[in-house]
């Protein structure tokens, strides 16, 4: 097996979508940028994403009963970068709405999920959620992460 840098570089050759996973903690809208979001099942509607157990943001999601997945638009690369550095959505200068989870303005798809299960996966946990609501507010290209950079598909 190659070293971890080679492994990471090889994984970077697979383009992924970019999302901000969000939740409320103590009444505050918080989130983090991820590229590990994926569908699991249509019936029931299940999705997953993963988080490193040693992440300073792990505590936001480990006991959350609900979380949101906000698939970002190609014009939201600055927001993706901001949410990678800062958890507080107010500090990331983005608008959002929602009572169950924060749903980010301008996203191309937004999923409200009820936490279903957490599965260990190496140094990460895989969070499985049941989609209880969704919308697709914008019909524009999604943001893509490829070879350590943001881009538009195509």
Residue pairs with C-beta under 8 A, 6 or more apart in sequence:
1 7
2 10
12 146
12 147
12 148
13 146
13 147
15 144
15 145
15 146
15 153
16 35
16 36
16 144
16 145
16 146
17 35
17 37
17 71
17 72
17 142
17 143
17 144
17 145
18 33
18 34
18 35
18 71
18 72
18 80
18 142
18 143
18 144
18 145
18 150
19 33
19 34
19 35
19 37
19 49
19 69
19 70
19 71
19 72
20 31
20 32
20 33
20 34
20 69
20 70
20 72
20 79
20 80
20 83
20 104
20 107
21 31
21 32
21 34
21 37
21 49
21 61
21 67
21 68
21 69
21 70
22 29
22 30
22 31
22 67
22 68
22 69
22 70
22 89
22 96
22 101
22 102
22 103
22 104
23 30
23 31
23 60
23 61
23 64
23 66
23 67
23 68
23 101
23 102
24 30
24 64
24 101
24 102
25 59
25 60
25 64
28 88
29 88
29 89
29 90
29 96
29 102
30 57
30 60
30 87
30 88
30 89
30 102
31 60
31 70
31 83
31 87
31 89
31 92
31 102
31 104
32 51
32 55
32 57
32 60
32 83
32 84
32 87
33 80
33 81
33 83
33 84
34 49
34 50
34 51
35 145
36 48
36 49
36 50
37 47
37 48
37 49
37 69
37 71
38 47
38 48
38 49
39 46
39 47
40 46
40 47
40 48
40 128
44 130
45 130
45 131
46 116
46 128
46 129
46 130
46 131
47 69
47 111
47 113
47 128
47 129
47 131
48 126
48 127
48 128
48 129
49 69
49 126
49 127
50 121
50 124
50 125
50 126
50 127
51 57
51 58
51 61
51 124
51 125
51 127
52 58
52 123
52 124
53 123
53 124
53 125
54 123
56 87
57 87
58 125
60 87
61 67
61 127
62 118
62 125
64 115
65 114
65 115
66 100
66 101
66 112
66 113
66 114
66 115
66 132
67 101
67 113
67 115
67 127
67 129
68 98
68 100
68 101
68 102
68 103
68 104
68 110
68 111
68 112
68 113
69 109
69 110
69 111
69 113
69 129
70 103
70 104
70 107
70 109
70 110
71 107
71 108
71 109
71 110
71 111
71 142
72 79
72 80
72 104
72 106
72 107
72 108
72 142
72 143
73 106
73 107
73 108
73 138
73 140
73 141
73 142
73 143
74 140
74 141
74 142
74 143
74 144
74 151
74 152
74 153
75 106
75 140
75 143
76 106
76 107
76 143
77 143
77 150
79 92
79 93
79 94
79 104
79 106
80 143
80 145
80 150
81 150
82 91
82 92
82 93
82 94
83 89
83 92
83 94
86 92
89 96
89 102
89 104
94 104
94 105
94 106
95 104
95 105
95 106
96 102
96 103
96 104
96 105
97 103
97 105
98 112
100 112
100 132
100 133
101 112
101 113
103 110
103 112
103 135
104 110
105 137
106 137
106 138
107 137
107 138
108 136
108 137
108 138
108 139
108 140
108 141
108 142
109 134
109 135
109 136
109 142
110 134
110 135
110 136
110 137
111 129
111 131
111 133
111 134
112 131
112 132
112 133
112 134
113 129
113 130
113 131
113 132
114 129
114 130
114 132
115 127
115 128
115 129
116 128
116 129
116 130
117 127
117 128
118 125
118 126
118 127
118 128
119 125
119 126
119 128
120 126
141 152
141 153
141 154
142 153
143 150
143 151
143 152
144 150
144 151
144 152
144 153
145 151
